[in-house]
Amino acid sequence: MERKLTTIFASDVVGFSKMMGEDEVNTLKILNERRAVIDQIIDDNGGIIFGSAGDSVIAEFSSPIKASEAAIAIQSKMRTMNQDQPKPDQMTFRVGINIGDVMVSDNNLFGDAVNIAARLEAEAKPSGICVSQTLFDMINRKIMASFEDAGELELKNIDVPVKAFHVLENKGTPRFTQDSETIETVVKEAEPGSLAVMFFKNLSNDEEQEYFCEGFSEDLLSMLSRYNKLVVISSHASFAYREKSKTYKEIGKELGVRYVIHGSVRKLGPRMRINANLVSTDNEKSIWSNNFDLKVDEVFDVQDKIAEEIVATIVGRVEADSLNSIKTKRPENMDSYDLVLQGLEYAKKGNVIKDNTKRAVELFEKAIETEPSYARAHAWRACSLSNLADWEEDPDPKMFESAMESAKKALELDTSEPEVHRIMGAIKLWFERDHDMAKYHFEKARELCPSDVFIISRYAIMLIYFCEFEKALAELDRAKRLDPFSHDLLFAPEAICQYWMGDYEKSLQTFKKVKVKKNYLFYIALSHKKNGDDELAAEKLKEAHAMTGMNNDAFIGSQPFNNKENLSELKSVLDSI
């Protein structure tokens, strides 16, 4: 009998028997309408239905990501279809997803993998999705979604407990989501100072030291990215090659860089050995390399040395000397630095599980206790507290106040920390509507770290609200250059720019690349209206109301334009749909 590894999707209707008991004819009519939508979404995502009885649907997908995205799309569509329907005509679904080995017989699938998916469906919340640990591990940070730990579930007729997670709408920042395998830009000719910093391999016996290697790599990249004569590819793009077996020439061609920096870290107690290599992607020859044997508390000196030597090799010795003027303040206590690196590891996964964000806050607070004058710890505490608030249905105002205090403290301690200025810019724009100070802080962050894609994207969004759309697009184009694996971070503001510049069709095409539509559904509705498609505009506006819980006025109130004419335009068009 044939066997294969596949992803199993299972769904059924909540309270179907009760609905049938009350009105069979109407229930079947509603089910058929919903099934037409569900079947189409499954097909659009490459799924194949192999089981269907009554209200249930069982399908297989070759891709766990596609299965998960199909489930999210289905639940979103079902919520929209329930909107404005009388209670008896509302139909709610549960979905369970698992991946595993199955047996194939007569175009049907059998085995525990199928049974687990069906049992997970029963554990899902109404309008919810429940997935196995196995599936979670494969989609974690690869789809725009968050998760709630469901614990070890005792499933009927399954011998061992199954670790599971509930899928939630995206929480916190999507900054670190690895959601794309497709390169969005093609570089015709790499700039003379273009380079990518690869993930420094962990050669320590302790796998938990992975966070230190990533932190070291990130810090080196960040330091180099502050030097405006270099074009430094984002870590989101360069670290994507961590598990890929590609040559440096191939990496250079795909990322459009002339140089690659790679290396390794071996940490043994209070000492470590760092190896660093600068390689030309043209011929894959090493043009600079060095080994450093050092104490842990000398790591900053080594970062400085590597950066200076790289700049001197690529640009010149004179320019290397100017690096001293753009260094941020370093902590005196290495324990504090180590705690921040651990906190960043959790912060990167903060939009996945709430406990990650909570743990990040705890580690940053511990770093502050260890060294109260460490600005970076204060800055990231502010950022993580803001993300934690996004997990709360009704966040405590004191959480925002505390985040604000941390941001102010970080700025007081170190005005050269770009993350601090980005956070302050966001606070001034979104919460205080202080446009002048928002612009100052965003521009300062952009100046201090010209190669940080997240900072550039936030700066571009600020420019949108200042109605500087062409300048915003130029910034987004630069961001795509630095991160060819572009995602929602860049596509959404690009589409908004295109809307305000009157290119509604192009705006709609760009929005198709955005995985999490949510608030952007208002702009999609606006674009359809401007494009002359009233029916689609009304459908998308209805979906926007259902997904966000906001009416037109609430959405308009959330847009911090410095020009009231833009707000009037939004209201006029939305109210006309």
N, C-alpha and C positions, 0 to 999 in steps of 0.2 A: 504494500500500500504506500502511495506517495505521501511524503511528509514535507512540510515547508514552514519557514518562519514568517509570520504575518501579523498584522495589527487587526484586532477585532473590535468592531463598534457595535454596541447594542443599545437600543432605545425602546421605550414604550410610554404610554399615556398614563399620567397620574389620575387615579380614580375613574378609570375607564368603565369598569363594571357598573358603578353608580350612575355614570352618565348614560349608559345603555339602558339601565333600568328605568330612568326617568323619561328618555326620549330616544328610541333606537334610530328612527329615520333621520332626525336632525344630527345625532351624534355621528352616524356613518357619513353623512354629507360633509360635516366639518372635518372628519378624519381624512376623507378622500382629498379635500382641499389642502390639508396640511401635508399629506403624504406626497402630493405632487411637488410641493416645495422642497420637502426633505429629500426625496429621491433625486431631484435635480441638483441640489447642493452636494449630495454624495457623489453623483456622477461628475460634476464639475471639478471635484477634488480627487478624481481618480479612484473612487471607491466602487465596489461591486456588491450589490445586495444578493445574499445567498440564502436568506431566511426571512420569512414574513408571515406571521400568523396573527390574525386579529389586529391588535394595536401595536404589535412589536415589529421592529426592524433589526436585522442583524446583517452587517456588511463587513467586508474586509478591505483593507488598504495596504498597499505596499510600503507606504511611508507613514510612520507614526506622527510626523508633523502635519501631514495633510489630513489625517484622521482627526487630529485635535482641532485644527483650524476649521474643518467641516462641522464638528460638534459645536464650536463657538458660534459659527455663522448660523447654524440651525437654531440654537437657543435664542440668539439675537433676533432672528426673523420671527420666531414664535412669539416672543414678547411684543414685537411690533404688531403682529396680526391679532393679538389679544386686546390691544389697546382699542378703546372705544366700543368693544364688544360687550353685550350684556353678560353677566356672570355665567348663565347656562351655556353660552356659546364660546366661552374661553376654554382652550385646550392646552394643558401644560405637559411637558415631556421631561423624562429623566434620561440621562445618557451615561453609559459605562464604557470604558475603553481599556483594553489590555493588549499586550504583545507577547507572543509565545509560539511554540512549536505546535502545529496542528496536523491532523490526518485528513487527506483528501479522498473523497469517495463519491462518485456520481455527481460531480459539481457541487458537493456539499462539504462542509468542514466540521471536524469533530475533535474533541479533546478538552483537557482542562483549560487551555487558553480561552476557548469559546465559553466554557461554563463560568470562568472567572469574570469575563466581561459582562455576562448576563447578571451575575450576582452583584457586581460593582454598580450596575445600573440601578438595582434595587436599593443600594446604599446611597445613591445620589440624592441631593436635595431637589425638591420641585424646581424645575427650570434650571437644574444644575447638571454638572458633569463630574463623575468620579473616575479617577484613573489609578492604575496600579503603580507601585514603586518602579517597576521595570520600565513602564512607559514614561513615567516622570523623569527618570534618569536620561532618557533619550530626547526629551523635548525641553528640559530645563534650560532657560535662557536662550532658547532657539525660537520660541513663539512669544508673541506679545500677550502674556497672561501671567497671573499670579496664582498662588496655591495656598491652600489651608491643609495642614496635616490632619488626616482623618484617623491616624493611628493604625494599630494592628487589628484588622477586621476578621472575625470568625464567620466565614462564608459557608452557606449550606452546601453539603456534599463535597467540600474542599478540605483535604486532610490537614493542611497547615494554614495558620493565619496569613493573611495577605496585607502587606503594608500598602496604604492607599492615600491619595490626596484629592481634595475637592478643588476644581478649577474655578478661579474667580476672575472678574474683570481686572485688567491691568492696574496695579497700584504703584505708587511712587514713581520714580524716574526710570525711563527705558534706556538710560545712558549706556549701560553695559550689556544690553541684550545682544547676543550674537545671532542675529536673525536673518542673515543673508549669506548665500554662497555665490552670488552673482556679482561680478565686477561691473559697476555702473558707468565707469569712465574709461576712456582709452587715451593714454598719454602718447602724443606723437613723438615728443622728444623730451627726455628727462632733463631737468635743470642741473647745472653743474654741481650744486650743493645738495642734491636730493639723496636722502638716505632713509633706511628703515632699521629700527632697533628691534631685533628679534628677542623673544623670551630667553633669558639666560637660564640654561638647564640646571636643574637641581642635582648635584652629584653627591649630596649628603645621604647618609643612610636613613635619615628621618624624613619620611614623606611630608610630614607636617611643615617642613621648612619650605615647602612650595610657595607659601605666601611671601616669604622673605625674598626669594628669587624674583617673584613677580614684582614685588615692591621695589627692589633694586633696579630691575629693568625699567619700570615705570618712571622712577625718579631720574634715571639717566636720560631717558627719552624726554622727560619734561624739561630737564636742564638744557638739553640740546635744542629743544623746540623754542626756547626763549631767544635764541640767537637768530636774528632776522635774515641773515645771509644763508641760512640752511633751510631746506624744505624737508621737514621731518614728518613721515607718515605716522598716522595715529596708531596707538597700541591696539585698538579694536581691529585694525586691518593687519598689522604686522604679526600680532599674536595669534591671528587666525591660522597661521602656518605652523603652529606649534605641533599639531598632529599630522601635518601633511608632509609627504616625502617628495619635496620638489627641490631642484637645484637652485643655487643662488642666481643663476642666469634666468631661470624661469620666474623666480620671485621678482627679480629686477624688472623683467618685461611686464609682468602683471601689475605690479605696483608703480611702475614708471620711476625707478630709482637707479642711481649710478653706484650706490654703495649700500652694503648691508653690514650691520654690526651684530655679531653673535658672540656668545661666550658661555661660561659656566660658573657656578658658585658651589664650593664645597665648604660647609660650615661644621666645625667640630669644636663644640664647647665654646671657649672664649676666643678661638682663632678661626680664620677662614682663608680659603684660597680662591681668588677670582682670576679667571682667564678671560681676556677680551681680544677680539679679532675684528679688524676692519677689512672687508673684502670688496673688490671691484666686481660688480655684476656683469661687466663686459667680458672678462676673461676668467672670473672666479679665482683670481690670484689675491693672496693676502698682501695688503700694502702697509699694514701696521698690526702688530700684536704685542701683547705683554701679559706677564703673569705677576700677580700681586699676592704675597703672603703677608697677612696683617692680623692685628687684633680687631675684634668686632667693632670697637669704638673708633676705629680708623677708617670705617667704610666711607664716610663723607669725603675724606681726603682722596681716597681711591676714585670715587665718582668724579671729583674735580679733575684729577689727573687724566682719567680716561677722556673726559669731555675736552680738556685742553689739548690733548694729543690728537684727538679726532679733528677738532676744528683747525689745528695747526697743519695737519696733513691735507685736509680738504680745501681749506680757505687760505690759511697762512698764519704764521706765528704772530704777526701784529694783531690780527683779529682775535686770536686766541686769548690775548691779554685782556680784551674787552669783556670776556666772560665774567670776570670778577665783579663787574658792575651790575650784573643781572642775577646774582645768586640770592636766594632767599635765606632767611635766618635758619640755622640748623639747631636742633635741640642739643643741650649739653648732656642729657641723660639718655643713654642708648636704650634703656628699658622703655622710656616714653616713645622713642622712635619705633621700637618693635611692637608696642601696643597699637600705635597708629597703623602700621602695616597690617596687623591682624584685623583691626577695625575696618580697614579698606577692603579686605577680603570679604567680610560680611556685608559691607555697604554695596559692593558690586552685585550681590545677590539679594539686596534689600527689596527689590520689586518682585521677588519670587515668593518668599515666605516672610510673614510678619516677624517671626522670631529672629530672622537674620538682621533686620533693621534694629530691633531691640538690643541684640547682642552688639551690633556696631556702636550704638549709643553708649552702652556700658563700657566698651573698650576705650572709646574716645574720652569718656569721663575719667577712666582709670589713668589714661595717659596725662590728662590735665592734673590729676592729683599728684602724679609722679613729677611732672614739670609744669607748673601753672603758667609759665611764660611761653609755652609752645603754641604758637599761633595756628599752625596747621591742625592741631588737635581740636582747638576751639572752632575753626572753620568747618571741619567735617562733622563735629557734633551738631552745629547749626543745620547743616545740610541733611543729616540723618534724622534729626528731630522733625524737620519739615516733611520728610518722606514718611516718617512714622505717623504723622497726623493724617496723611492721606489714607491710611488703613482704617481710621476711625470714622464711623458714621457721623458722630457729633464730637469732633475733636475739642479738647479742653483749650480755651484761649491761652491759658498759662503755658501750653506747649509752644505756641508761636512766640509768646513773650520771651521764653527761655532761649529759643532759637535765635531771636533777635539780639538778646544779650550776648550770646556766644559769638555771633557775627561781629558785633561792635567790639567785643574784646579782642577778637582775632585781628581786626583792622587797627586797633590801638597798638597791638604788639608788633605787627609786621605789615606795613603798607605795600610790600612787594609780593605778597601772596595773591596770585590771580584768582584762586577759588573764592577768597574772601570778597573781592570786588564783584565777582559774578553773583554771589549770594546777595550782597547788598543791593546790587542792581535789580535783581528779581524782587526783593522786598520793596524797594522804592517804586518800581513800576506797577506791580500787581496789587500790593496791599496799601501803599500810601499814595499812589498816583502822583508821586513827585517826579515828573518827567525829566527835569533838569539834572537831578542827582542820579536818577536811573541811567541817563545817558553817560554821565561822568564815570560811573562805576563800570558799566559795560565796556566803554571805550578803554578804560584803564586795564581791565582784565584782558581785553583783546590785544592791547599794546604789550603787556607783560608776557603773554603766552600766545604768540601769533599762530602756532601750529596745533592748538588744542581744539579739536573738532566740536566738542560739546560747547565750549565757550563761544566759538564762532557761530554755532547754530543759535545759541541764546542771544548773541549780539544781533544776528540777522532778524530774529523775531522782534527785538526791540526796534530795529529800523522799520519794520512793517508798521508798528504803531506810531512811528514818526512820519509815515507815508513816504519813506525813502525806498521805494520798491526796487528800482534798478540796482541801487547799492546793495540792498539785501540779497538780490539774486547773484550779484558778483561775489558776495561773501559765501553764499551757499555753493557756488561753483568751486571756490577755493577749498571749501570743506570736503567736497566730493573728490577733489584732487588728493587731499590728505587721507581720506578714507573712502577708497573705491567700493568697499562693501557698504554702500549707503543704505539707510533705512528710514523709518518714520521720522527720525530726528531731523532729516534734511528734506524729505519729500513733502511733508505737510506744509512747512513754511513756504517752500517753492510754489506749491499749488495755490496758496493764499495770495502770494505776490502776483501770480498769473491772473487770478480773479480780479484783483484791483487794477491790473493793467489792461483789463478788458478782453483777455484771451481765454474765454470761458471753456471752449472745447479743450484747449491744452491743459487748463486747470483740472478738468474732469479726468483727463488721461493720467495726469500726475497723481491725482488722488487715488486712482486705482492701485498704485504701488504702496499706498499706506495701509498697513494691516489693521491697526486699531483706529477706526473711523471716529466713533463717539462724538466729541464736540465738533469735529470737522464735518459732521453730517449737515450742520447748518450751512456751511460754505458749499457743500455739494448741492444742497437744495437751492441755494442762491445761484450757483452756476447753471443748473438746469433751467431755472426760471429765466435767467438772462439769455440762455441759449434757445429759449422759445419752447421748451418742453415742460408745459404746465403740469402734466400728469405725473412725470417723474419727480418734479420739484415737490409736489404735494406728498408723494410717497416718501421721499427722503426727509422732508420736514417732519412728517408723522413719526418716522423712525428716529429722528433726532430727539423729539420730545420724549419718546419711550425710553431711549437709551440713556439720556442724560438726566431726565427728571426736570429739565428746565423748559419754561415757555420762552417765547420770543424775547420778551422784555428782560428775562433773567440772563439769557445769552448775551444780549446787547450790553447789559450792565457789566458783564465779565470782560468786555473788550476795552483795554486801557488806551484807546486812541487819544492822541493829544489834539486832534482836530474833530470837533463835534459834528462836522459835515459828514464824516465817515459813519458816525453812529446814526445820523438821520437817514443816510442812504441804506444802511442795514435794516433799520426799522421799516422803511418804506417798502423795500423789496420783500422782506419776510412777511409783512402783513398783507401783501398782495397775493401771496401764494394760496 
